Amino acid sequence: MTYQDVLRELSDAHGVATQYTDSDGEQVIVSEDTLLKTLRALGVPLIDAPSEHDLHSALSAHRDTEATRPLPPSIVAVAGDARTFNVHVHDGAPADVAIILEDGTIREVHQEENWTPPYHRDGIAWGEATFRLPDDLPLGWHTITLDSRDDHHECALIITPARLSTTDTYVTAPATGVMAQMYSVRSENSWGIGDFHDMGHLAEVLATEAGADYLLVNPMHAGEPFPPVEDSPYLPTTRRFINPIYLRIEDVPELDLMDADTRADVDELASELRDLNRSGDIIERNPVFQAKLDVLHELHHLPRTPERETAFRAFIEREGQGLVDFATWCAQREYEALHSDRAHAIPPRMDELINFYMWLQFLCDEQLAAAQARAKAAGMTIGIMADLAVGVHPGGADAHNLAPWLAPDASVGAPPDGYNQLGQDWSQPPWHPRALAEAGYRPWRNLLSTVLRHSGGIRVDHILGLFRLFWIPRMQSPTTGTYVNYDHEAMVGILALEAERAGAVVIGEDLGTFESWVQDVLAAKGVMGTSIVWFEGSPSGEGPRHQGEYRPLALSSVTTHDLPPTAGYLAGEHITLRDQLGLFTRPAADEDAEDLTWQAEVLDRVRETGCFDGTDLAETEFAGKKRDERGPINELITGLHRFVAGTPSALSCTALVDMVGDRRAQNQPGTTRDLYPNWCIPLSDGQGRPVLIEDLADNTLFHEVAKAGQRPGRD
């Protein structure tokens, strides 16, 4: 074997891709440098410039480990599947295996024949035995035990559903919803930024005025514990816990305990911040968050009622060590900041700060639960749909507290594609696949169970990352990355298990570069995909997808948060913006011409379906027309939403920005604040005038798009 052959075999053994297919269908051969750096990021002990002998040694060490480990890192199986697994004991020693179920019940495991010869390592012969799981194990988190003479070993056994039971309800009775970036959606009483009270209020309006079954919101994950904070909800400090910036101060019960003078100060502060709600300027999170934190610190010092204290203590017990670790990380950051600020002569005690940050999570949990309760009470069948980001900030709480199960020397991103021709580096440290399995996937479970507690559904951003993630050696170009594989049966299975227990639907954002079988696996599990009108080509290979060709198991929409609102997209603002930011590798005129041609094909497909009937657009041939020659933009928007509503997709979704004629993009992928104010654009109309929740009921376009988005057979 050559050096390259051994390196490829070592990479294959650790799930590192040595080549992959790019978005243009071309094979990319991964460099030796990238393979070596990725293997090191996985913990494979390789020196700089390893010799062929070093690679052979690393490969032999891996084989030794696999052949002598008593139990697998963990076992994830599907309910009803009597799968087998291997254990290893000293040759000739007994292997007593049992299952301890969640409820403490002990189950026996049947041993199968296995004639594998002993494996010799360091003078010790290891035998292998095979066992078969019972086919009637209940869903849940169980334990496999192995006893061999004086040795005792355990590993996690997770039984997952064959298919989510929540899915087929919406295949037979399709539902519609609205997506919104909650920080941008304000009411008269917001403090300059949308909050949990606004979430419940918006859900009520959407349910009663637009017939919506759910409200899909941006990730609510916590950012930095105090200003300055990251704007992007997709680069949180933790994915498990919630961002206190969304707290509505007036909904905190302890506010009623404030003395009159202090309460007057709070009311004055609130009045000043409410003036921001009618401003179309970009949202500045830092002053708003600091104002809320100042008040929350005051409230935390007030004595809680016995009932409130009991509820708080129950919350702490339920969340366990994960909450303590997160609050401790936050408290340490603030304690260090206060010590460096001479204005604070006597900083608070560390235990007080830890308690404060746990209390903030208690409040967030309460207010998020209240928003979901309002959504359901208003008639939504699903209610609030959460959004799960791909990963976390490399300097955040999860990066610190979950470090044993992450790979900090790598960064998650995406290879070059039509979306961003330079590739993307999201800076997030990826899960370490083996370390996660060794932990019985509990960090993944804890995250999901917390996010799903007050959600009727969950959208998983870049769900392809549960199959493979694009790892980039940290601080290098995305063009130097490669894919690392994950145990998708475990990752997707556990997602389905926690969603099944929560009674939630699951949407996978499956856009991007992937192999076709991935969507088949997700569909079989009952996980819906994502279809965006502008990205959907016909399976026949001829033009855009026909209305009847859309996947039943999907959430379909006209747009997404990574594109401008439809009014802006039709106007070509995504081309103009990307050209201004230098994100193209070919002339902008070529990009614009290609985009205009594709848009015309999509619009002609919509017209052919009859979705422009009753308007002048019904007779319009869009091919060859310039952007300003295609007709009234509001009629284009409503026709596109009528098209999506008529697809077979179980869920359709309308962007709130489209319902008010907004034009500015919330996010331009691959850019930072110095280039574009991502995630800071307030909800506005086509002229840039702010639109508040109270304005929606009287907004003509809102009702037109809402009516267009109703599913056939529904009022």
N, C-alpha and C positions, 0 to 999 in steps of 0.2 A: 504493500500500500504506500502511496505517496503521502507527503505532508498534507496536501490538500484533501486527500481521501480521508485521512484520520481526523482532520479538523471538521470535515463535513459529518462524519459519523459521530463525533463528540457533540457537535451542534444538534444533530438529529436526536441524540439521546436525551438532551436537555430541552427539546422542543423549540430550538432556534432555527428559523427558516434560512436556508442557504441560498434560496432564490425565491422570487415571488412575481406575480403577474401584476403589472401596473394598470392604471385606469384606461390606457390605450390598448390593452391586451398584449403588451410586450413583456418579455421575460427580463427581469432585473437580476443579475448575478451579484450577490452580496459579497463585499470585499472581505479579505482575511482580517483586516484591522477591525472592522465592525463585528465580525463573528467573535473574535477574541475579547473585545471589550464587552460584548453582550454576555458572554460566558462568565467573565469576571463579575459583572453586575449580578449574575445569578449565584455567585458565591463559589464558582469553580476555581480551585486554587491554581492559577496559572501566572507564572512570572512574565515580565515583559519579554517579548521576542522568544517565546518558548520553542524548544527544539521538538523534533518529531518524537523523541523519547518522552519528553514532558507531556505531550498530548496523549501518547499511549498510556502513560501512568495515570493520567486523569480519567481516561476511558475505563481502565481496569478498576480504578477505585470506585467509579460509578457502578460497574457491574458487581463488584464485591458487595456494595451496600444493598443493592436490590436483591441479591441472592441470600443475604444473611439477616435481613430485617425480620423480626418476629411477626409483625402485623403490617398491613398496608398503612400508609399515612392516614387514610380514612377510607370509608366505603360509602359510596352514594349509589343507591339503587332505586328502581322504579317500583311502586306498589304492584304486587302480583308477579314480579319478576324474580324467580328463584335462582338468582345468579350465584356463581361460585367465586371464591377468593382463596388465595394461598397464604399459608403461614410457614414460618421457618423456625425450627428448633434444632438443638444438637442431635445429630443422627442417632436414632434409636431411643430418644427421650419421648415421653408421652406428650400429646398436644390436646389439652382439654379446653374446648372452645364453647362459649355460651354467649347469649344475648341478654342484656338487661334493658328492658323497655323503659320509656319515659316514666311510666307509672310504677316502676320497680319490679314488674313481672319479669321472671327469668324464663327464657326460651332456649330449647336445645337446638343444636345445629348438626345437620347430618354430614358425615364425612364421606367423601368420594374416593375412588381409587386414584392414586398418583404414583407412577413408577419412575419419577425423575431421579436420576442418580445423585448421590450426595455431592455437595459443593464444598471444596476444600479451600480454607483460608486461614493463614497463620497457624497451620497445624491442627485446625479444628474442622471436623466434618459436619456440615449442616444438611439436615434433611428437610424436604418440602412436603407439606400435607395440604390437601384441598378440601374445602368445606362448602356446602351449599346452603344458602339462606332459605328459610321457610317462605312459601309463596303467599302467606296471609298476614305478613307483618303490617301493622298500622302505620299511617303517615306519622312522621315525627323524628325526633332526635334521640337516638338510642346509643347503646355502647356495646362493642364487642370486647370480650375478655378472653385472654389466652393464659393458661397456667401450664407450666412445664417444669416439674420438680419444684425448685425453690424460686423460679422466675415467674413474675406476673406482669402482663402487658395489657394495655387497653388502646382502643382506637374508636373514633366516632363512627356510628352507622346511621346514615340519614336516609330515610325512606321518603321519596318524593312522589307527587301525583303523576300518573301517566299523562294527564291532560287537565288543564284548568277548567273547573266546572263553570266559571263565570263567563267564559268566552261565548259559548254557543247561544246564550240568551240574546246577544246583540247581533248574531248572524241571522237569526230568525226575526228579530225585531230591531232593525238598525236604529241607532241613536245619533244625535248631533250635539255638538258642544262648541265652546268658544275658548280660544287660547289667549292669554293676556300676560304681559310682564307686569307683575303686581306693583313693583316700585313706581312704575309709570302711571298707574291708574289711581287717581286721587279723588277725594270727595271734598265737600266744603269744610269738613272738620279734620282733614288730614294735616299732619305737621310737615307739609311740603313733599311728602313721599307716601306712596300707598302703604297700607298696613293690614293687619289681620281683620280689623273691623271692616275695612273697605272690601276685603276679600268676601266676607259674608254678605255685605251689602250688594256687591257686584253680582254675586251668585243669585241673590234674590231677584234682581232686575233682569238678569239673563234668563232665569227660569220663567218669570211671569211675562216679560215683554218679548222674549225671543224664543221661548220654548226650548231652551237649552237643557240637556241632560247632565252636563258636566262643565266644569271650569278648569281648564288645564293651565296651571300657573308655572312660572319659572322656579328653579330650585330655591327652596327656602333655607338652604344650608347656611350655617353660621360662617361669618367672615372673621376678620380680626376683632379682638374683644373691645377695642376702642380705636378712635381715629388716630392716624389715617387708615382708611379701609379700602379694600379692593372693590372696584365697581362690578366686576363680572360675577354673576351668580354661579357661573360655571368654573370658577377657580376659588372654591371655598377653603376655609381652614379645616373644616370637618364636614363630612357628608351625613353624619349621624344626627348631629344636634342642630338647633334652629337659630336663625339670625334674629337677635333681639331688636334690630333696627325696625322690624315690622310690628313691634308692640304698639298698641293704642294706649297711651297713658291713662286716658279717661276711663278705660275698662279695667284698670287695676284696682281691685277692691280696697286696697290700703290707702288709696287717694282720699277716701272719705275720712280717714283718721288724721289728716293734716290740719294744723291750726289755720285759722282764717288768713293770717298774713302770708304764710307760705303758700297757701292755696291761691291767693290773689297773684302772687308772683308767677306761679305756674300758669295761671290763666292768661296773664300778660304775655308770657313767653309763647304760649300756644297761639295767641292771636297774631303775634309777629310772624310765626312760621306758617300760619294759614294763608297769609298774604301771598306766599310762594305758589299756592295751588293754582292761581290764575296767571302764572307766568309761563311763557313758552320756552324760557331759557333752559339749558341743560340742568339736570338734577345734580346738586352737590350734596352727597351723602354725609360728609364729615360734620358740618355744623348741625345738621338735623340729629345725627346719632349722638353727638356730644351733648346736645340739649336733652335728649331723652335719657341718656346715662346719668346726667346730673340730677334729674328728677328721680330716677329709679334708685340712685344711691340714697337720696333723702327718704324715699318710701321704705327702703330696706331697713332703715334704722328704727322705723316705727314698730311697736309691738303688734304682732299678729294675733287674731282671735284664736282660741283653742281649736276651733274647727279648721281654720286655715292652716295652722301649724301641723295638725294631724294629717291634712291632705298633702302638705309639703313633704313631711317625713315619709309618707307612703310613696310619693313620687321618687324620692331619693332611693328608697329601698328597691323599687321596681327597676330603676335604671342601673343600679349597681355600680360596680367599679368604673365602668366606662364614663359615667357622669362625673364621678369624683376626679378621674384623670383629666377629663376635659376642663372642668372648673379649675383644677389646680394649674393646668397649663395657662389658662386665661389669667388667673390670679398672679402667677409668677411674672407674666408679661407686664401687668399693671404695677405690681410691687416694684419691679426694676425701674419702670418709667417714673413712678412717684419718687423713688430714692434719687433719681438723677435730676429731679425738679425741685429746686430749693424753695419753691413757693409752698411746698407741703412740708412743714416742719415736723409733723407727727403723722407719718403715713399709717393707714389702718393695718391691723394685724393680718397676717397671712390667712389665718383660719376664717376671719371675717370676710375677706375677699373671696375665698373659696365658697363660702356659704352664699355670698352675693351672686356669684355666677351660676351656682346650682339653682338659686331662686329665680334667676332670669329664665332658665330653661323651664322651670315650673310654670311661670307666667306664659311663656311661648306655647307650651303644651296646652294650657287652658284656652288660650285665645284661638289657637288653630282648631281645637276641638269645637269651639263655639262657631267658627266659620263653617265647618263641615255640617254642624247641626242646623245652621240657618239654610244652607244649601239644600239639605235633604227635606227640611220642613217646607221649603218653597216648591218642592215637587221634583227636584233633580233626582234621577235614578242612580247616578253615580256620585254626584257631588263634586268635591274638590279632587282633582287628579294631580298628584305630585309629579315632580320632575327630578330624576336622579342624575347628577352630573357624572362625567366620566371618572374624575379623580379629584385630587386636592392640591392645594398650594404646597410647594416643596418646603416652605418654612412654617407650615401651619401645625395645628394641634394633632391632626391625624398623622402627619408625617413624623411627628415626635412620638405620640402614644402608640401608634401602630407600626413603628419602625421595624420590629421583628418580622413583620409579614409584608414588608414593602421592599422594593429594590431602588434605593436612593441614587445609585450611580447611573440610572437610566431615566429618560424622560419620555412620556407618552406624546404621540403626535400623529401626523398623517403624511404619507408620501405625496409628492407632487401630483396634482390632478387638475381638472378643469376648474375646480373651485378655487384653488390657490396653486398656481403653477410653480411656486417656489417650495411647496410643502409647508407643513405646519408643525410647530413645536409648542405643545400646550404646557410644558414645564412640569407636569405632574408626575410624581413617582408612581410606577405601576405596582399592582399586587405582585408579590413573589409567588408563582404558582405552587411550588413545592412547599414553601413555608405555610401558605394558606391551608393546604391540604393537611399538613402536620398538625395544625391548630384545629382540625375538624371543621374548618370553614366558619368558625364562630364569629370572627370579625365581620364577615359578610352577612351572616345571619343577624347579628345585632344591629347592623346598619339598616337592613331591610325592615326588620320588625318595628324599629322606631319610626322610620319614614312612612310606613304603611298604617301606623296606628290611627291616624285621623284622615285617611285618604280612601276614596272609593276606587282609586286606580293609580297606576304609576307608569310614567313614561321613562324608559331607560335610555338615556342619551348614549349614542354609539354602542348599541347592544352587541355589535360585532366584537367588542372588546371582551365579551364573555367567551369568545371562541379564540381570538388572537388579538394582540395589541401590537401596534407599531412602536417598537422601542428605539429610541435614539440615544446614542452615547451622550451623556450630559454635556452641554455646552458645545455640541457639534451641530452641523447643518442637518435638517430633516432628510436631505438626499443621502445621508450616510446611515440611515436606520434600517431595521429589518423587523420582521414579525416574530413574536414569541407566542407559542401556543398555550392555551389553557384547557383544563378538563371541562369542556362545555357541558357535558352531561351533569357534572356537579354544579357548576355555576348557574346554568339555566334551571336545573332541577330544584335547587334551593330557592331561587327566585320564585318559581312556581309554587313551591311548598309554602313560603311565607305569604304569598298573595292569596293562595287558597285559604289559609287560616284567617286572613283578614277579609276575605270575601271581595277581593279587589280584581279589577281587570288589569292586564299588563300590555303595554305598548312598547315595542322595541323600535328605536330609531335606527333603521337598517339601511341608511343611505351610505354611499361610498363604495370602496373597492372590496369585494368579497366574492366567495365562490357560491354558486347557485344553490348548493345543497344546504347552506346555512339557513336560508329562508324556509326550506322544507322542514328542517329540524324544529325551528321556532313554531311553525304552523302546527306541526304534529303535537307540540306541547301546549298549544292553545295561546301562544304569545302572538299578538297581532303585530304586523309590520307597519311601516310608514310610507305613504305614497304622496308625493308632491306633484301637482299637475305639470309643472314646468320640467320635471326630471323624468317623466314617465314616457318611455317609448313603447310602441306596440310590440308584443311578442312576435309578431310576424316580421318585424324588422322594417316595416314601412310606416314611417311617420309616428306621430304621437299615439299614445294608447287610446283606444276607443273606450267609450263610457262603460260598455259591458265587459271590458277586459280587465277592469280593476280588480284587485284581489279582494275576496270577501273578508279574509282575516287581515284587515288593515284599518288604520286610521288615515283617512285621505283628506287632503286639504289643498287649497290653492297655493299657499305660501308657507314659509317657516320663518323663525326668528333670525335666521342667518341670511335672509334676503330682505330687500326693502319691502314695505307694504305694497300691495298689488298696484296701487295708483303710481307709486314710484317705479316699480318694476316695469310696468307697461311703458313708462316714459324713458326707460333706459338709464335710470339713475345709478343702477349697479355697475353699468359699464363706465359711466362718467367718474364715479367714485373710485373704482379700482384703477382706472387710468391715472387719476390724480395722485393716487398713493403709490404708483409704480409697481403694481402687482401683476402686470402682464409681461409675457415674454415674447409677444408678437404685437404688431400695430393695433391700436385701439379701434381703428376703422374696420379692420378685419373682424375683430371681436363683435363690434356693433352690428355689422352686416350679417354675421352668422346668427347672432341673437335675434335680430329682427326677423330673419327668415323662419327661425324655429317658433317664435311667438306667433307669427302669422299662421303657421301650420296648426298650432294648438288652437288658436281662435277659430280657424276654419273647421276644426274637428268639433268644437263647441257649437258652432253654427249648424253644422250638419246634423247634430243631435236634436236641434230645435230649441236650444236653450236661449236663443235670442229672439224667439218668436214673439210677435207683438210690438217689436221695435224696428227701426230702420236698419238695424244690424242684421236682421234676418235675411236680407238680400245682399249683404256686403261680402265681397270676395276680399279677404285680407291679404292674400299673397301679393307682393309687389307694392303695397301701400307703405308710406312713411308713418312714423309713430303718430303724428298729429293729423293723419288723414283717416284714422280708423273709426272715428265716431266718439260719442260721449263716453268719457271714462267711467262714469258711474254705471252705465248700462253694460259696459264690458265687465266690470267687477261683479255685478249681480248675475250676469249670464254665466260667468265662470263658477260662481258658487252654486248656481242651479245645476250646472254640469256635475259638480262633485256630489251634490245631494242625490243625484240620480244614479250614482255608481252602486255596485253591489257591496261596497265596503261596509263592514259592521258599524264602524264609527266614522262620521265626517266631522270636520272641525273648521270653524270660521275664525279668522284672526280678528280680534277686537279692533286693531288698527284699520282693517279693511272696512269695518262697519261704520267708521267715522271719516273715512277718506284720507287718513294719515299718509304721508309720503316718505318721511325720513326713516332710514334703516336703524333698527335697534343695535345691530352688530354688523361689523365688517370683519369676517374671519381673517386671522393672520395679522391683525393690527393691534396696537396698544393706544392708550389714552393720548399720547403725544401726536398720534396720527389722526385718530377719530374718536369722538366721545361715546364709545361703545357702552351700552347699558345705562345711558344717562338721558335718554330722550323721553320727555313726558308725552302722554297721549294727547294728540292734537288733531285738528282737522286739516284739510288740504291747504289752508292758508297759514298753518303753523299756530293757530289759536288753540289754547288748551281746552280739552274736553273733560269735564268732571262726570262722575257717576250720575249725579243729579241731572245732567244734561241729556243723558241717553234716551230717556223715554220720549222726549220731544224732538229727537233727531230723525229726520226723514230717511236719510241714507241707512241709518241703523236698522230701521224697520224694514226697508227694502231688501237689504242684504240678509237680515234674519229670516224674512219670508222666503227668499230664494234658497236659503240653506236648509229649509225644512225637508225632512225625508218624505218621500211619497207615502200617502196614506195617513199622514199626521197633520193636525191642524197647525 
